[in-house]
Structure formats: structure tokens, C-alpha cells
Amino acid sequence: MKTSLLVVGGGAAGLMAAGTSSEMGAETIVLERNDRPGRKLMITGKGRCNVTNNCRSLQELISNVPRNGRFLYGAFSRFMPEDVMAFFENCGVELKTERGNRVFPVSDKASDIVDSLERFAKRRARFMKGRAVELLCCDDRVTGVKTEDGQEIFADKIIVATGGMSYPATGSTGDGYELARQAGHNIIPISPSLVPLEIHEGFCSELMGLSLRNSAIKVVDTENGKTVYEDFGEMLFTHFGVSGPMILSASAHMHDMKSGKYKIYIDLKPALDFEQLDARILRDFSENTNRNFINALNSLLPKKLVPVIVRLSGIGISTKVNQITKEQRHGLVRLLKGLCVTVTGFRPVSEAIITSGGVDVSQINPKTMESKLVKGLYFAGEVIDVDAYTGGFNLQIAFSTGRLAGQSAAEEIINSRELR
């Protein structure tokens, strides 16, 4: 079988690439291992699909990509968030912008995004079910792929858009890394990113299910004492540790993970400074002067958190409020402003939203997404060593790189056709 362009992978990046290239007139085939494309898209944003982030500047967009953000300058500038929003609205999907500029379909159904992308790609591109296991090359030029069942598909150009290794049940099992290695590409070691964290302190399991909506965190590298991340927002205690938007974003800044390397300091009352919080506690104590300490914090903290804080404070449960010393009260304030937990590791990559690591960006042309090593080979999406914060930025990467790879490959095909 022969085609002008073969797109390996039918996820967000692959569908955008295939629809773009075929719309430009390049004969395009999508090779997808699942019965239906876009399986991972169906579960993004808790099934609602956070399509992009409605940020207005290129600089803001790049600043939300902590890993190799500058590499995406060309892809982003060619296909910005407003372009992604216009694309889906032109496809008939109404969108809305929520807190943090997160963009979702009005229907809150990820299936609407998947359906529109699939229709876009299938207007002119053909789809085949199969899994590419071998890249075929000749004289530093790609010529095709061999599938798991031994079939050979020949193509002038190939776009690898197979995703990373997060959520392997959706088909993201790292196939693209092996194809890239076969072409001589360096693969930056894979690790989970935007992933919950396992914590040493046992009180996290006591607090399982407790969501803190207006807290702040500071992540410190204990080896050098440097703060690697700070944030304000929402987090969640789990049976294994911590999760939630702030924690997921923090995980993207934790490198060379090992138990005890990182500590997280949680400010339970970030709206109050030390003196203001001390005054608030004094006021609460004055209203509960003859009560036991454990019964004097209910207006200050969630009920589930009270016994944990009391225990960590070192103040006896039955200590009368009027017996608490100034030093003990100040210790309580410090605890509330800096509840410390010790990170022992990431949760498994199968629980990560995205994969950190992948095809080395130094070996990819950022203006076209084409390999610098093998002519006619392109990369798009999570298979590349780029990852961003939560909030729609990672899907923006998929759409922008998919669009650019599809355009670049199609232009090459069309130009070579005109030269004949």
C-alpha cells in the first residue's frame, strides 16, 4: 500500500495533522490502533475536555510550558488558542471559558470535540486500523512503516503522533518512542508529569477526600533549599498523599525524583499574614475561653482537619483554651501557615495526565516539526519532549504541533508534485 502521507496515531495531534494535510490536497492515511480515534481525548478534563486555555499572548502561552516552551514558538504562533477556539466553533462546537481561562465545550461533553475532529479528518483522509512497529527508511529518508501484523505501508512523509505513556489503556504505550529510536533519535527519559504525589506523612490518609479550595503551596528542593514552585488554588488529600490542580502542576517541576527530595509547605490560610492569623485565633479563643482546645478550631478549619492539626500542634486535646500560652499559639500559627508534607514519589505513569520526556527537541526543526535526522519524518503532540501545566495547555500543544506538522508535510508533497 502506498500513500503520500501517513499519520501514525489518531489522537488530538494526529487528527489535527491528518485533517490539515488532506484539506490541503495531500493524500493522507491515518493508522490508528484503536477501533475509534481520540480515546484519550474522551477522558480529558474529567470527560469534559479542556480544549485550550484562552490566554491572549504568545508569551503567556509559552510561560505555561515549563519544559522546552521556546521550542513551540513557531507552532504556537501559527495556531494560537483563539485559532483553536475558532476551529471548533466553525466545526459547530460551542465553547465556554471558565475559571483560569480554561475552555470547554458548552455541552461539557468531550465526545463533541472528538466527533468534530474525527469528521474534520475523515472528510478527505482515509483511516486504517493497525499498530506501527517498525519504521522503514532508506538513505536517511523515511519510506514507510511495517505494522504488527506484517503489512507494509509506504509513504513519502510520515507524522508520528502516537502520544506518550500516560493512560496506556487508551493506546498510549510509547510506540512512538521506539519508532523515533529506529530513526536515530535520542529519547529523553520518560517520567510521569501532571501526576498525583505519594506522601510520607500518614495523616494524608486520615484526610482522604478533603479538598482545600483556597490554599497555597510552596515546593522546596531539600538538597539545595531552593523553592521550585509556588501556587494558590485547589488541592486534594488522598489515601496515598495529595492531588488536585496545584499538585499536578507542581509535579511538572520535580525532577530526578527520589524519596525525601521534595517537601511541600501548605499554607492553609494564605489570605492572612502571621499577625492577622494570630489575631483571628485570639478572637476565636476569646469566644471559647473555657472550652477544650480541640473544640475551639471549628470555625477556622474544616472539621476533618481539626484533629490532625491539634495533634501536630503538640497542644493537648483537652487543654483549656485559656491555658494555651503565647508560644503555643504562635506555633499553631506557624503550623497553619506551613503544614509540611514529604514527597516520597510520583504515582505511576499510568495515572499521569501527560508524560514528561520523549523525542529530543534539539533533533526536530521547530519551524516544521520535521526530523533533522531523517527526511520526511515529522513528530507531533505528546511524543515530543514538551509538557505544560494543567488548564488546556497540553491539548493546545497537540493541536498546534499537529497543525504545523500537517501543513509542513503537505506543502512538501504539493511542491514536489508541482516540480515533476
C-alpha positions, 0 to 999 in steps of 0.5 A, spaced: 500 500 500 502 506 498 500 513 500 503 520 500 502 521 507 501 517 513 499 519 520 501 514 525 496 515 531 489 518 531 489 522 537 488 530 538 495 531 534 494 526 529 487 528 527 489 535 527 495 533 522 491 528 518 485 533 517 490 539 515 494 535 510 488 532 506 484 539 506 490 541 503 490 536 497 495 531 500 493 524 500 493 522 507 492 515 511 491 515 518 493 508 522 490 508 528 490 502 533 484 503 536 477 501 533 475 509 534 480 515 534 481 520 540 480 515 546 484 519 550 481 525 548 474 522 551 477 522 558 480 529 558 478 534 563 474 529 567 470 527 560 469 534 559 475 536 555 479 542 556 480 544 549 485 550 550 486 555 555 484 562 552 490 566 554 491 572 549 499 572 548 504 568 545 508 569 551 503 567 556 502 561 552 509 559 552 510 561 560 505 555 561 510 550 558 515 549 563 519 544 559 522 546 552 516 552 551 521 556 546 521 550 542 513 551 540 514 558 538 513 557 531 507 552 532 504 556 537 504 562 533 501 559 527 495 556 531 494 560 537 488 558 542 483 563 539 485 559 532 483 553 536 477 556 539 475 558 532 476 551 529 471 548 533 466 553 533 466 553 525 466 545 526 459 547 530 462 546 537 460 551 542 465 553 547 465 556 554 471 559 558 471 558 565 475 559 571 483 560 569 481 561 562 480 554 561 475 552 555 470 547 554 465 545 550 458 548 552 455 541 552 461 539 557 461 533 553 468 531 550 465 526 545 463 533 541 470 535 540 472 528 538 466 527 533 468 534 530 475 532 529 474 525 527 469 528 521 474 534 520 479 528 518 475 523 515 472 528 510 478 527 505 483 522 509 482 515 509 483 511 516 486 504 517 486 500 523 493 497 525 499 498 530 506 501 527 512 497 529 517 498 525 519 504 521 522 503 514 527 508 511 532 508 506 538 513 505 536 517 511 529 518 508 523 515 511 519 510 506 514 507 510 512 503 516 511 495 517 505 494 522 504 488 527 501 484 523 506 484 517 503 489 512 507 494 509 505 501 508 509 506 504 509 513 504 513 519 502 512 523 509 510 520 515 507 524 522 508 520 528 503 522 533 502 516 537 502 520 544 506 518 550 505 513 556 500 516 560 493 512 560 496 506 556 489 503 556 487 508 551 493 506 546 498 510 549 504 505 550 510 509 547 510 506 540 512 512 538 518 512 542 521 506 539 519 508 532 523 515 533 529 510 536 529 506 529 530 513 526 536 515 530 533 519 535 535 520 542 529 519 547 529 523 553 527 519 559 520 518 560 517 520 567 510 521 569 508 529 569 501 532 571 501 526 576 498 525 583 504 525 589 505 519 594 506 522 601 510 520 607 506 523 612 500 518 614 495 523 616 494 524 608 490 518 609 486 520 615 484 526 610 482 522 604 477 526 600 478 533 603 479 538 598 482 545 600 479 550 595 483 556 597 490 554 599 497 555 597 503 551 596 510 552 596 515 546 593 522 546 596 528 542 593 531 539 600 538 538 597 539 545 595 533 549 599 531 552 593 523 553 592 521 550 585 514 552 585 509 556 588 501 556 587 494 558 590 488 554 588 485 547 589 488 541 592 486 534 594 488 529 600 488 522 598 489 515 601 496 515 598 498 523 599 495 529 595 492 531 588 488 536 585 490 542 580 496 545 584 499 538 585 499 536 578 502 542 576 507 542 581 509 535 579 511 538 572 517 541 576 520 535 580 525 532 577 530 526 578 525 524 583 527 520 589 524 519 596 525 525 601 527 530 595 521 534 595 517 537 601 511 541 600 509 547 605 501 548 605 499 554 607 492 553 609 490 560 610 494 564 605 489 570 605 492 572 612 499 574 614 502 571 621 499 577 625 492 577 622 492 569 623 494 570 630 489 575 631 483 571 628 485 565 633 485 570 639 478 572 637 476 565 636 479 563 643 476 569 646 469 566 644 471 559 647 475 561 653 473 555 657 472 550 652 477 544 650 482 546 645 480 541 640 473 544 640 475 551 639 478 550 631 471 549 628 470 555 625 477 556 622 478 549 619 474 544 616 472 539 621 476 533 618 482 537 619 481 539 626 484 533 629 490 532 625 492 539 626 491 539 634 495 533 634 501 536 630 500 542 634 503 538 640 497 542 644 493 537 648 486 535 646 483 537 652 487 543 654 483 549 656 483 554 651 485 559 656 491 555 658 494 555 651 500 560 652 503 565 647 508 560 644 503 555 643 499 559 639 504 562 635 506 555 633 499 553 631 500 559 627 506 557 624 503 550 623 497 553 619 501 557 615 506 551 613 503 544 614 509 540 611 508 534 607 514 529 604 514 527 597 516 520 597 514 519 589 510 520 583 504 515 582 505 511 576 505 513 569 499 510 568 495 515 572 499 521 569 495 526 565 501 527 560 508 524 560 514 528 561 520 526 556 520 523 549 523 525 542 529 530 543 527 537 541 534 539 539 533 533 533 526 536 530 526 543 526 521 547 530 519 551 524 516 544 521 516 539 526 520 535 521 526 530 523 533 533 522 535 526 522 531 523 517 527 526 511 520 526 511 519 524 518 515 529 522 513 528 530 507 531 533 503 532 540 505 528 546 511 524 543 515 530 543 519 532 549 514 538 551 509 538 557 505 544 560 501 545 566 494 543 567 488 548 564 488 546 556 495 547 555 497 540 553 491 539 548 493 546 545 500 543 544 497 537 540 493 541 536 498 546 534 504 541 533 499 537 529 497 543 525 504 545 523 506 538 522 500 537 517 501 543 513 509 542 513 508 535 510 503 537 505 506 543 502 512 538 501 508 533 497 504 539 493 511 542 491 514 536 489 508 534 485 508 541 482 516 540 480 515 533 476 
